[in-house]
Amino acid sequence: MITVRFVDIQWFDEHPVATVDGSDAYPGCDGMARYQVVVDGEDTMPMNQPFARGPSREIFVHGAKQNVWGWDGNRVAPTLTPSYRCKFPWKGTNFDVHLYLTAGRLDLQGDSFPPMKAA
């Protein structure tokens, strides 16, 4: 069985994230939504979705482009846009996880592979 769960929100005003050299890892961001795919009870690769109030945009950290999702400003039940997609290999399977976080609730999309459900 494969499930995807919304772990939590890491708020950067409470828990800042820095790079190895001490600089801000997500400049201008308010937080990061964290998700986990679980395969037969075993956690796989964690997925992180940085966000900032307002529309989605791109930032550059140490010369690398980083997507930042838009946030509606609700800290209790946040909505992030647009959808989030993460692709990664795990034990010989290529995962493709596609989801929305809407009003604090994970909405897993049907084009995710292999078949999985929201926990």
N, C-alpha and C positions, 0 to 999 in steps of 0.2 A: 504494500500500500504506500502511496506517495501523497503527502500532504504539504501544503504551504501554510505557514503561520505568520501572522503579524506579531513580531516580538515586542517592539516598543518604539517610542520616539526618543532620540537623544537630543536634548535641547542644548545648543551651543552656548547660550548665556549661562547655563548651569554647569556644563561639562564641555569646555572648548576642546577642539581637536587640532593638534599641531603636527607639522611634518617633522622629519628627523632633525632638520636644522632649526626647529623652533618656530618657524613661520606658520601662519594660519593655513590649515589644510583646505578650508572651504571659505575663502574670503567672501563676505557679504551674505553668507547663508545663515539661516536661523536654526536649522536642525537637520536631522537625518532620520528617516524612517528605516527601521531594520526588520528584515524578513528572514525566514529560515525554511528551507526545503528539508523535509524529513522523509527518509526512505526506509521502510521497515524498521522504524524506531531509531534510526541513526541520523544525526544531523549531517547535512552536506554543507556546501559552500554558503556562508552568510551573504545576504544581499543588502546593500546599503543605498538609499535613495536620498541624496542631499536636496534640500529645498529652501526657498526664501519667499517671503511675502511678495505677492504680485505675480506677474506672468513668468512662465518658464524662460530660461536664458542659458547662455554658455558663459563660463568663466575660464580663465587660464591660470593654472597652478604650475609653477616651474616650467612654463612653456607648453604644457599639455592641456588640451581642451577637456573640460569637464562639464557635463550637463547638470543643470540645476533646475529642479521642477518647481512650478508655481505652487504657492500655498495660499489658502483662503484666509489665513490669520486666526483660525479657530484652534486653540491649544487643547481643548477638551476632545473634540471630534474632528480632526483635520481632514481636509480634502486637498489632494495633490493632483496637479495636471501637468502635462498629459499623462497617458498611461505609462507604466514602467515595464521594461522588458529586460530580462537578464538571460544570457546564454552561457552555459558552462558544461564541461565534460565531468562525469562522475562515474567511476568504475565501469567504463566502456559504453556509457550511454550519454548522448548529447542532449542536455536539458535545455528547454526553451520555456521560460516562465514569463507570462504576460499577465499583468494585473493592474488594477486601479486601487487607490486608497480613497474612499469616498465616505465622508462623515465618520471617520475613524474606523471604517469597516473595510476589510480586504474583499475585493471583488475579482476573483480569479477568472480569466478569460478562457473560452473554450478552445482557442488555438494554442494553448500551452501543450508542451510535449515533454515526456510521455504523459498520458492521461493522469491527472492529479485532482485533488479537491482541496478547498480551503478548510483549514482547521479552526 
